[in-house]
């Protein structure tokens, strides 16, 4: 299925590009998230008209992502969790939890879908987490899980 990209998508293409992708990917991701349009003659003409505007918006998003990157790059964040005697957590640390910690400590809102732990966080220790802020801007933080003291 041919679609026109409305924004830069990592490993797929850039703004205004007409690409051929699988139907499911086009319908369920690109079009539903407003990242692309069906490649009809009318849509192609429309995208040509607004290409400059889309590029400006993308540049703004990129600049915003760079600011967030500078704020959180290589920082370490602590998460208190209950654990067993052999340092295993009761449940794992999910991207939603990491997103909340980022918002509480640095006042940075990041969608949990953009957060990718390098491995599942299921024990006490330090874990690298990659955050995709923009198709061209990626940053890394460290999540340190520590034992939460039980309240008696």
Backbone as a ProteinNet text record, in pm:
[ID]
protein_1_A
[PRIMARY]
XXXXXXXXXXXXXXXXXXXXXXXXXXXXXXXXXXXXXXXXXXXXXXXXXXXXXXXXXXXXXXXXXXXXXXXXXXXXXXXXXXXXXXXXXXXXXXXXXXXXXXXXXXXXXXXXXXXXXXXXXXXXXXXXXXXXXXXXXXXXXXXXXXXXXXXX
[TERTIARY]
84.5	0	89.5	58.7	138.6	80.1	170.6	130.8	230.4	184	270.3	297.7	424.6	460.9	438.9	376.9	352.7	458.1	542.3	652.9	763.8	883	995.2	969.3	982	962.5	1091.6	1149.4	1277.4	1270	1367.7	1383.5	1272.7	1190	1082.8	1100.1	1109.9	1125.7	1110.1	1114	1103.8	979.4	954.8	835	815.6	691.3	655.4	692.7	763.9	808.3	690.9	682	578.3	645.3	595.8	658.2	556	606.8	521.9	540.3	432	439.2	326.1	334	228.4	99.7	-13.9	-144.2	-164.7	-132.7	-153.7	-71.8	54.7	142.4	87.7	41.1	-13.7	-138.9	-234.4	-362.3	-352	-284.1	-282.9	-183.9	-79.9	19.9	30.6	75.1	103.1	-19.2	-128.2	-247	-320.3	-332	-403.8	-332	-199	-121.9	-95.3	-162.8	-150.8	-6.5	65.5	202.8	206.5	92.2	87.2	-56.8	-67.6	-197.1	-191.4	-310.4	-313.5	-257.4	-184.8	-122.1	-217.7	-323.6	-413.8	-365.3	-414.8	-369.6	-397.9	-515.9	-553.7	-459.3	-432.2	-344.1	-201.6	-153.5	-18.5	-9.2	-110	-111	-117.2	-199.5	-216	-84.9	-16.3	109.4	216.6	219.5	316.4	296.7	169.7	139.1	187.2	166.9	196.3	330.4	413.8	541.9	631.5	639.3	721.3	672.8	541.5	481	512.6	502.1	532.2	679.6	766.4	910.1	937.6	869.4	886.6	840.7	723.7	671.1	767.8	822	916.1	1042.3	1088.4	1207.9	1182	1060.9	1024.2	1025.3	966.7	964.9	1107.6	1193.4	1332	1404.8	1383.1	1446.9	1400.8	1270	1213.2	1276.1	1291.6	1352.9	1498	1569.9	1709.4	1718.8	1623.5	1621.5	1600.6	1505.4	1478.3	1601.7	1664.3	1785.2	1893.4	1915.7	2016.8	1983.3	1853.5	1807.9	1827.8	1804.5	1805	1917.4	1999.2	2102.6	2196	2213.6	2304.5	2276.2	2155.4	2120.2	2080	2085.5	2045.7	1920.8	1823	1698.5	1677.9	1635.5	1612.4	1464.9	1439.2	1302.7	1306	1223.9	1213.9	1112.2	1153.4	1063.8	1083.4	975.7	985.2	1055.5	1142.6	1214.3	1225.4	1260.9	1281.4	1423	1457.1	1590.6	1700.4	1669.3	1771.9	1767.3	1730.2	1735.4	1645.3	1540.9	1445.7	1328.1	1275.4	1162.9	1030.5	935.7	797.2	737	737.5	692.9	811.3	797.6	909.5	879.9	982.7	966.4	925.9	809.7	753.2	782.5	774.8	795.8	703.4	580.4	489.9	547.2	608.8	669.5	790.3	870.6	986.9	940	832.2	775.7	732.7	669.5	626.4	746.1	851.9	972.8	1035.1	1041.4	1097.5	1015.8	883.9	796.5	810.2	820.3	830.6	964.9	1074.5	1206.3	1249.2	1231.6	1279.2	1167.8	1043.9	928.1	930.5	961.3	967.7	862.2	768.5	665	712.6	719.8	759.9	659.2	610.9	514.9	583.6	520.8	581.7	617.7	547.6	577.7	714	771	901.2	1017.5	984.4	1085.4	1114.8	1243.2	1283.5	1394.5	1359.9	1466.8	1550	1682.3	1768.9	1740.6	1689.5	1647.2	1536.1	1463	1355.8	1414.6	1352.8	1403.1	1327.3	1389	1322.7	1402	1515.1	1596.4	1657.2	1721.5	1787	1915	1941.6	2063.2	2044.1	2139.6	2134.6	2105.9	2015.8	1975.7	1975.3	2029	2029	1893.5	1843.4	1714.7	1731.8	1685.2	1692.6	1557.7	1561.5	1438.9	1445.6	1346.5	1338.1	1254.6	1320.7	1250.2	1199.4	1267.4	1235.7	1304.6	1259	1327	1477.6	1522.1	1664.7	1731.7	1654.9	1710.9	1678.6	1784.9	1770.2	1861.8	1816	1899.1	1898.9	1990.2	1999.5	2004.5	1930.6	1934.5	1962.9	1989.5	2013.3	1906.3	1841	1742.2	1807.9	1810	1868.6	1754.9	1736.2	1631.8	1694.3	1628.2	1677	1568.2	1609.4	1515.4	1433.1	1301.7	1211.9	1200.2	1227.1	1216.1	1069.6	1039.9	900.6	862.6	741.8	691	627.2	673	621	532
-117.1	0	124.2	218.3	340.3	447.6	509.3	617.5	733.2	853.1	971.1	1001	1013.3	1040.2	1187.2	1211.6	1346.9	1389.5	1295.7	1328	1225.9	1258.7	1164.9	1044.7	926	803.4	721.8	690.1	618	486.9	465.7	344.7	324.2	429.7	417	521.5	649.9	754.5	892.4	993.8	1132.1	1201.6	1321.2	1398.2	1409.3	1387	1403.9	1287.3	1191.9	1076.9	981.7	929.6	830.7	694.2	612	481.9	370	251.4	133.1	50.1	32.6	-45.4	-147.1	-238.4	-339	-272	-326.8	-269.9	-250	-352.8	-347.3	-237	-224.5	-120.5	17.5	32	160.2	195.7	103.2	131.6	141.1	45.3	36.6	129.2	171.4	256.4	392.7	393.8	521.3	611.5	558.2	641.9	669.8	569.2	589.7	689.1	696.8	790.3	921.8	940.1	1060.6	1088.2	981.6	994.8	984	943.6	927.2	938.2	955.5	957.7	857.5	809	724.8	806.7	743.7	815.8	830.5	911.1	941.1	1069	1099.1	1219.4	1345.7	1351.1	1469.2	1486.2	1375.6	1381.8	1421	1372.7	1407.7	1558.1	1615.9	1760.7	1837.2	1789.2	1853.5	1853.3	1740.5	1728.3	1818.7	1830.2	1919.7	2062.7	2103.6	2239.2	2261.9	2162.5	2182.7	2123.6	2085.5	2022.2	2112.9	2240.7	2335.2	2346	2355.9	2365.8	2241.6	2125.4	2000	1994.6	2042.8	2044	2133.7	2249.3	2340.7	2273.9	2208.7	2139.1	2031.1	1956.3	1849.6	1907.8	2021.4	2085.7	2130.8	2183.9	2224.9	2105.5	1994.2	1871.7	1824.3	1834.8	1791.3	1878.8	2011.5	2103.7	2076.9	2050.4	2017.8	1888.8	1790.5	1662.7	1683.5	1773.5	1801.4	1865.4	1954.6	2017.7	1913.8	1823.7	1716.7	1627.4	1598.8	1516.4	1578.2	1709.1	1777	1768.6	1773.6	1773.3	1637.9	1529.1	1397	1304	1343.9	1255.3	1201.1	1070.3	998	1020.3	1062.9	1080.5	946.5	940.4	818.5	848.4	760	776.3	655.2	680.9	571.1	535.3	406.2	356.1	259	286.8	199.2	88.5	-34.8	-149.2	-251.5	-322.2	-433.7	-549.5	-619.8	-730.8	-849.2	-961.5	-1083.3	-1081.2	-1184.1	-1191.2	-1205.1	-1269.6	-1287.8	-1177	-1056.4	-933.7	-933.9	-1015.9	-1015.7	-927.6	-853.3	-762.9	-837.2	-786.6	-834.4	-756.6	-814.9	-743	-667.6	-625.8	-556.3	-406.8	-330.6	-187	-166.7	-105.7	-86.1	55.3	77.3	210.8	318.7	282.5	381.2	432.1	342.3	379.7	470.9	439.2	521.1	660	664.8	792.1	878.9	817.1	891	947.2	867.6	911.6	1031.7	1026.1	1136.9	1264.9	1248	1364.4	1422.8	1337.3	1384.5	1453	1395.6	1450.5	1566.1	1553.2	1657.5	1732.4	1703.6	1770.1	1754.1	1632.5	1601.7	1496.5	1530.7	1434.1	1354.2	1222.1	1133.5	1019.9	997.6	890.7	755.9	669.2	539	454.6	473.8	394.8	430.5	544.6	587.1	533.7	469.6	422.8	274.1	242.1	103.6	59.1	-16.4	-71.6	-170.5	-173.3	-264	-410.1	-429.5	-562.8	-542	-648.8	-635.8	-605.8	-510.1	-470.3	-551.2	-662.9	-754.9	-778.6	-707.1	-727.6	-595	-598.5	-480.4	-455.5	-330.5	-298.3	-178.6	-159.4	-49.2	-103.7	-34.4	-78.4	38.9	17	121.4	121.5	243.8	259.8	359.4	322.5	410.9	479.4	610.3	687	749.3	716.7	772.2	899.7	1013.7	1140.8	1190.3	1151.3	1195.8	1095.4	1078.4	982.5	1007.6	1131.8	1162.4	1189.5	1188.6	1217.8	1103	1040.5	929.4	956.6	924.6	946.4	821.7	818.9	703.7	751.9	681.9	710.8	579.9	590.5	471.7	467.2	354	333.6	245.4	294.6	217.8	174.9	43.2	-7	-32.7	16.4	-1.7	-65.7	-131.6	-200.1	-97.5	-114.9	-27	-83	1.6	-42.2	-62.3	-172.5	-199.3	-111	-56.9	27.8	-63.3	-46.8	-134	-56.2
0	0	0	-87.2	-95.8	-4.1	76.5	165.8	154.3	195.3	198.5	344.7	380.7	519.9	554.9	670.8	719.7	820.9	864.1	953.9	933	984.7	973.4	1063.6	1008.2	1084.9	1074.9	1190.3	1193.7	1115.3	1032.1	950.5	847.3	823.9	725.7	615.5	654.1	554.7	615.3	528.4	576.9	520.6	569.2	534.5	382.8	338.9	198.8	109.8	162.2	83.8	61.1	-60.5	-91.2	-81.6	11.2	34.1	20	-2	-13.2	113.3	191.1	315	317.4	411.1	425.2	474.1	431.8	467	616.8	693.7	838.6	903	863.1	917.4	881.6	757.2	712.4	792.1	797.8	863.2	1014.5	1074.9	1221.1	1288.5	1217.4	1282.3	1214.2	1088.6	1022.5	1009.7	959.4	938	1068.9	1156.3	1282.9	1373.8	1365.4	1448.9	1374.3	1260.2	1177.7	1134.8	1104.4	1055.4	903.3	842.4	697.3	645.6	512.9	443.1	328.4	282.9	163.9	48.1	-42.9	-153.8	-271.9	-254.3	-365.7	-433.3	-554.3	-626.4	-546.4	-482.6	-404.2	-284.5	-214.6	-97.4	-135.5	-249.8	-294.1	-317.7	-384.2	-407.5	-275.7	-184.1	-53.3	25.7	26.6	101.3	40.5	-93.1	-158	-108.8	-89.7	-43.4	100.1	185.4	328.4	371.9	275.6	307.1	392.3	359.2	435.6	579.4	593.8	727.9	810.8	747.3	816.2	856.9	771.6	803.6	923.5	929.7	1043.5	1172.5	1167.1	1286	1331.2	1234.4	1267	1330.4	1279	1334	1477.7	1504.1	1640.1	1734.4	1689.9	1771.3	1798.6	1696	1710	1811.9	1805.4	1900.1	2042.7	2057.5	2189.1	2242.8	2154.2	2192.5	2235.1	2165.9	2201.8	2339.9	2372.4	2504.7	2614.3	2591.4	2688.7	2700.4	2587.1	2585.2	2673.9	2661.5	2742.9	2891.9	2921.1	3060.4	3129.1	3055.3	3119.1	3075.7	2979.3	2923.2	3032.1	3032.4	3122.8	3272.1	3305.7	3446.5	3505.7	3638.6	3707.5	3790.8	3784.2	3858.5	3947.8	4072.2	4166.9	4170.2	4178.6	4195.6	4312.8	4413.7	4530.9	4502.9	4524.9	4503.3	4613.7	4643.3	4737.8	4668.5	4742.6	4680.4	4776.4	4718.4	4797.4	4854.1	4933.3	4992.7	4886.8	4774.5	4670.6	4564.8	4607.3	4525.6	4402.4	4401.2	4290.5	4329.1	4231.6	4259.2	4255.7	4334.6	4323	4206.9	4089	3969.6	3909.9	3784.7	3719.9	3707.9	3675	3654.3	3508.9	3486.9	3353.3	3302.9	3170.7	3115.4	3175.5	3213.7	3274.1	3406	3482	3609.8	3586.9	3485.4	3451.3	3407.6	3329	3283.8	3401.3	3502.3	3622.7	3698.5	3712.2	3783.2	3711.2	3577.2	3499.6	3519.9	3522.5	3540.2	3680.7	3782.7	3920.6	3948	3898	3932.1	3842.5	3711.2	3619.5	3547.6	3581.9	3520.2	3367.2	3321.7	3179.4	3148.8	3058.6	3021.2	2901.1	2920	2810.9	2801.6	2682	2657.9	2686.2	2767.6	2800.3	2676.9	2565.3	2445.1	2385.3	2425.3	2373.9	2458.1	2569.9	2664.6	2639.9	2618.4	2590.4	2684.7	2789.7	2874.4	2792.5	2814.6	2738.6	2775.5	2897.5	2941.6	3044.8	3074.3	3173.7	3310.5	3378.8	3510.3	3615.6	3659	3751.5	3879.2	3895.2	4014.9	4060.7	4176.2	4230.7	4150.5	4114.2	4040.3	3949.3	3858.2	3762.7	3623.5	3551.6	3418.9	3322.8	3201.8	3099.2	3030.2	3005.1	2938.9	2825.2	2706.4	2589.6	2572.7	2546.6	2524.6	2386.4	2301.2	2166.3	2170.4	2177.4	2188.3	2053.1	1946.2	1810	1718.3	1593.6	1506.8	1493.2	1514.7	1502.4	1637.3	1745.8	1878.3	1974.1	2024.8	2117.8	2236.7	2356.8	2475	2562.3	2657.9	2747	2891.4	2977.9	3121.1	3194.3	3324	3405.1	3513.6	3526.7	3632.3	3737.9	3861	3971.4	4062.6	4071.6	4160.5	4296.8	4400.5	4537.3	4621.8	4730.2	4818.4	4895.1	4887.3	4961.8	5101.3	5199.3	5338.7	5374.2	5436.8	5475.9	5595	5587.5	5695.5	5802.2	5925.9	6033.2	6126.8
[MASK]
++++++++++++++++++++++++++++++++++++++++++++++++++++++++++++++++++++++++++++++++++++++++++++++++++++++++++++++++++++++++++++++++++++++++++++++++++++++++

